[in-house]
Amino acid sequence: MPHAPARVAPWRRVFYGWWMVAGLAVTEMVSWGVLVYAFSVFVVPMRAELDWSTAQLNGAYTTGMAVSGLVAVPVGRWLQRHGARWVMTAGSLFGLAALLVWAHAVSLVTFYAAFALAGLAMAATLYEPAFAVTAAWFKIHRDRAVLVLTIAGGLSATVFVPLTGVLISAYGWRTTLVLLAVVVGVVTVPLHAGLLRRWPSDVGAHPDGRSTDVEAAAQPDTVSGAITRRASFRWFTLHLTSHTAGKLAVTVILVSYLTDRGYSLSQATVAAGAVGAFQVLGRLTFTALQRWFPPQRTAILMFIAQALVLPAPLLTTGHTAAATDVIITLVVFFGLGYGLPDLLRGTLLVDYYGPSHYPGINGVVAIVVVGARALGPLLAGLGMTVVGDHSATLVGAAILMVISAYALHRAHHAFTNETASR
């Protein structure tokens, strides 16, 4: 009597790469929420309790970003040789340690030391290593995998900014940091250590879960150093750098800017969290529109819209109904365009130059992008110190959005010429 075919468990029918993407979506939400977005909420109570200036507080954040940039290339090389599993696990542990040190900070030295640890955690847990995973495991469906990760990263602000505000109101900022450290330890450490694998072949699979490893249409790989000398690469890097510096400058001051205008802490955190919600909507809309419009064209239009709305609140005062309408408009358009460079970085950069050298190339990109993450808060703090309010930050961020739009246009034009000349 013939044997019935063995049944395969439903969960085994799903390509393992999607299980990793699901796990990374969770860890990216936590890592971005705790290490990046929550900081703006802590500025208000720390400034009141410790009597540290905004420039001093933002300086610690800048220190963390600088450390992250310094280790970006070594992390990229490790990813290219060994994969993301252990570097992301170590990053989670560094993040946990950073939060605990921060919770006990009574001096600027301790506070800055905490953010030096946080910088190591950022380099090892944010989009850079996560995108390296999608580059290795996906070809045809890479854009979908990147979209899932960036949606989770966008939702991190929606979840963790208001959550952090609620926890601080209930337990104080120090206890809140301990609670966030517990979340990092319980959620991200086991997922990174237990779920991540380097190549599809490690689990007997091919990219995208196909039966054979058929190379997806992509530009031929070449030597990483040759790629980084291309004009298209330089313009694309300027695009990422300008937009990142501008959006991070606004991110770190948004809560304090709104509270300074008379809004309550809860109202300010809801507004900042809404940026994350519109960030997700922007990424979904952007991906859907790719069927009809070139992705760089849609992104350029959105960056120009951001440049127009960022200084608009300076035309109003206080928290009147008219002022609130203007701020809502800022939140909507700032959020819609917030995450588009990250989406382009995880898809367009691979389409341009191919997947094999992506971790190494992305490590080079990470140096300047992380430097921009550090520069944005630094400029915001200096603007507050020199001008006395956040107007310089909003105007400066608008200028950076214009530069970003122009650089993206030039990057695509240069890439088209490079492709035609080969």
N, C-alpha and C positions, 0 to 999 in steps of 0.2 A: 504494500500500500504506500503510495508516494507521500512524502512528508510535506506538510503545509509550509509555505515560505515563512521564514522567521520574521516576526514583526519587529519593526524599528520604532523605538520610542519616539513620540512626536517631537520632543525637544531635540532629538538627534537629527531630525530631518532639516533643521534650521542650520544654515552655514555657520560654523563656529565664529567667523568674523563678526556676524551680527550680534552674537552673545557678548563679544568683547566691546563692540560699539555700545551696546546697552549698558554694560558695566561702566565704561568710560563716560557715558552720558551722566551717570549718577556722580562719579568722582569729579568730573569737570564742574558740575553744578556746585558741589560742595567746595571744591578748591577755589574756584573763581569767587564764589559768594563769601567765603571766609577770609581768603588772603588778599582779595582786591576790593570788592564792593563794600564790605562791612566797615572798612576803615573810615569812610566818610561819616559814619554814624558815631564812631568813637571820638572823633575830633571834638564834638560839642561838650560832652561831659568831662573829657580829659583836660580840655582848655580851662574849664571852670574849676576843677578840683586841683590841678597841678600848677595852674597859672603859667603854662607854657604857651608861647605864641603859635599862631597858625604856621608861620614859617618853620619853627622848630619841629612841630608835629609833622608837617609835610616833608621836612628834611629826612626824617626817619624812613618814611615811605620811599623817598628818592634813594636812600641808601640801600634799601631792599632791592629796588629795581636795578641799581648799579651792580650789586652783587650778582643778580640774575643775569645781567648782560655779560659780566666777566666770565661766567662759567658756561655761557651758551654754546660756544664752539666745542669745548670738551664734552658737553652733554650730547651735542649733535654727533660727534665722532663715536661716542659710546653707543648711541642709538643705531648708527649705521652698522656697527660691528656686532653688537650684542642684543639689540632689541630694547623694548621699553619696560619690560617687567620689573627688573630690579631697580632701575633708576627711578621709576615712578613710585615704587614702594619706599625707597629711601627718601624721596621727596615728601611723601606723606608723613613720615616720621619726623623730618625736619620741620614740617608745618606744625605738627603737634607740639614739638619742643618750643617753637617760636611763640605760639599762643600762650603757653604756660609761663615762659619768661616774661612776655608782655604783661600778663596778668599780675605779675609781682613787681613791675617796674616802679621804682620811686625816684629814679634819676634818669637823665637823658642818656647816660652811658648804657644803662641796662636796656632802655627803650630802643636805642639804636642797635644794640647787640641782638635784640629780639628780631629786628627787621633784617639784620644780616642773615640770620637763620631763615627768615621768611623768604629772602631772595633765593637761597638755595632751593627752597621748596617750590617757589614759582617756576624756576628754570626746569625743574624735574616733574612738574605735575600739570602745567597749563597746556595750552593748545600745541606747543612745539612737539612734545613727545606723543601726544594723542594723534596729531596729524601724521606723524611718522608711522603710526600703526595703520591708519587708513591707506596710506600710500603703499604699504607692503601687502595688505590683505585685499585691496579692492582696485579694480581697473575700470570696468564698465560702470559699476555702481559707486564709484568713489564720491561723486557729488552728493549722493543720498547719505552716505556715511558721514561726510563732513557736515551736511546740513543737520543731522541728528545731534552731533556733538556741539555745534554752534547754537542750536536751539536750547540745548541744556545749559550752555554757558550763558546765554541771554536770560534764561529764566532764573539764573542764580541771583541776579539783582532783584528780581521780583520777589523771590522767596526770602533771601537773607537780609536785605536792607530793612524791610519792615519787621522781620523777625528779630533782628538785632536791636531795633528800636524798642520793641515790646519787652525783650529780655532786660535791656538796660534800665527801662522804667521800673521793672519789677524787682530786679536783683542787683542792679549796679553794674558798672562796666567791667570790673575785675571778675566777678562771678560769671558774667556773660562770656568772657574769654575762656574761662575754664570749661564752660558748657560747650562752647564751639570746639575746643580741643578734644573733648570726648566724642563729638560727632565725627571729627576727622579721624580719630583713632578707630572708632567702631565701624565706620563706613568705608573710608578710602583705603586703609592699609590692607584689609583682607581682600578687597576686590582687585587691587593692583597685584598683590602677591599670588593670589589664587587663580586669577582669570586670564592674565595676559600671556601670550605666546609670541614668538618672534615672526615666524613664517607660516603660511598655510600648510606647508609640507610637514610641519611639526605635528599636525593632527591628521595627516594623510589627506590633505585637501589641496585644491588649487585656488588662486584668487577668484573672488566672487562666488565660490562654491561650484564652479563649472567642472565638468568631467575631465577636461583637458585644459592645460595652461596656454590658451590662445592669447597672444599679445593684443591688447586693446590699442585702438588707434591713438597714437601719441607722438609727440616730437621725439626724434632720436636722442638717446642719452649722449652726453659728452662729458668731458672732464669738468669737475665742479669748478676748478679755477677759471677755466675758459668761460663758463657760464657767467660767473660773477663779474667778468670784465665786459660783458655785453651792455650796450646802451639800454636795451629793454629792461635788463635786470636792475640797473642803477635807477632808472626812472620808477620802476615798480617799487623799489626799496624806498625811494623818496616819498612816493604815495603813501606807503604804509607808515613811514616815520611821521609825516606831517599829520595824518589823521589821528594816529595813536596819541601823539603829544597833545593835540587839541582836545580829544574826547576825554583823556585822563585828567587834564587840567580842570575841565568842567565837572567831571565825576567827583573829584575829591572836594570840591567847594560847593556842590549843589545843595546839600543839606544845610550847611552853615549859611549859605547865601539866603536860602528861603527863611530860615529862622531869624536871621538878621533883619529881614523885611517884615517880620511880625507873625509869620506862620508858626504853628506849634511844631514840636519835634515829630509828633505822629503824622501831621500833615506833610511835613517835609520828607519824611522817610517813605510815605506812600507815593509821593511824586517821584522820588528817586527810584523807587521800585518799579514804577510804571514805565520808566525808561527801558527796563529789562523786558517788560511785556511787549512793548512796541518794537523792541529789537527783534524778538521772535517773529512778530508779524512782518517786519521788514524782510527778514531772511526768507520766510515762506513765500512772500509776494515776489521777491527777487528771483527765487528759484523757479517759480511758476512762469514768470515773464520771459525766462530764457528761451522758451519755445518761439517767441516772436521778436524779441529785442536782444541785441548783443549785451552780455552782462556788464561790460565796462561802460556802455552808454547809460544804462539804468543807474549804475552806481554814481557816475559823474553828475547826473541830474539831481540825485538825492544829496550829494555833498554840497552842491550849490544851494539847494534848499536849506540845508543845515546852516550854511554861512549866512543866510538871510535872517533866520529866526534866532540865532544865538544872541545877537546884541539887542534884539527887540525889547526885552524887559527893561532895558536902560531908559526907554522912553516913558516908563511908568514909575510910580512910587508906591510903597506900602503894599497892602494886600487887599486892595479894593476889588470889586467885581471885574473891572476892566483889566487890572493888573493880573488877576488870576486867569483870565481868558488868554492873555498873552503868554503867561507861563505854561499853561496847558498846551498851547501851540508849540512852544519850545520843546516840551517833554515829548510830544508826539513825533515831531520831525527829527529831533535829536535821537530819539529811540529808533525810528525807522532806519536811519542810516548808520547807527552805532556799530553794528556787527558786520556790515558788508565787507570791509577790508579783510576780516578774518575768514569770511567765506571765500573770497577771492584767493586768499593766500593758500587755503587748503585745496583748491580746485584749479584755478587758473595757473598757478605757479607750476603745478605738476603737469598740466596740459602743455604748457610752454616748453618745459625742459625734461620731461619724463620722470618716472618714479624712482629709478635706481639710485640716483644721487640726491634724491630729495632730502633725506635727513641731514646730509652734510651741507647742502645749499641752504636749507631752512635754519641750520645753525648759524650761518653767516647772516641771514636775514634777522635772526633773533637778536643778534648783538645790537643792531641799530633800532629794532623795534622795542626791545627792552630798554635801551637807552632813552627812547622816546617816552616810554612809560615812566621813566624816572624824571625826564625833563619836564613833562606836563605838570606834575604836582609841584616841582621846584619853582617853575615859572608862576604857578598860581600863588604859592606862598610869597614869592618876591613881589608879585603884583599887589598883593594885599598889604605888604609892608610899606611899599613905596607910595601907592595911591591911597591906601586906607580903606579900600573896599574892593569888591570883586569885578568891577567894570572892566579893568584891564584884561582880566582872564577871559571874559566873554568876547571882547573885541579881538583879542589875540587868537582865540580858538576859531573864530570866524575866518580870520585871515589864513590860518592853517588849513581849514577845510577847502578854501579856494586853491591853495597850493596843491593839496592832495588831488583834487579833481583834475587840475592841469597835468600833474605828473602821471596820473593813470592814463590820460589821453595820449601823452607822449610815449608811455611804455608800450601801449598797444600798437601805435604807429611804428615805433622802432622794431618791435617784434615782427610785424608784417613785412618790413623791409629786410630784416635778417632772414626770414623764411624764404622770401623771393630770391635772395642772393645765393642760397645754397643749391 
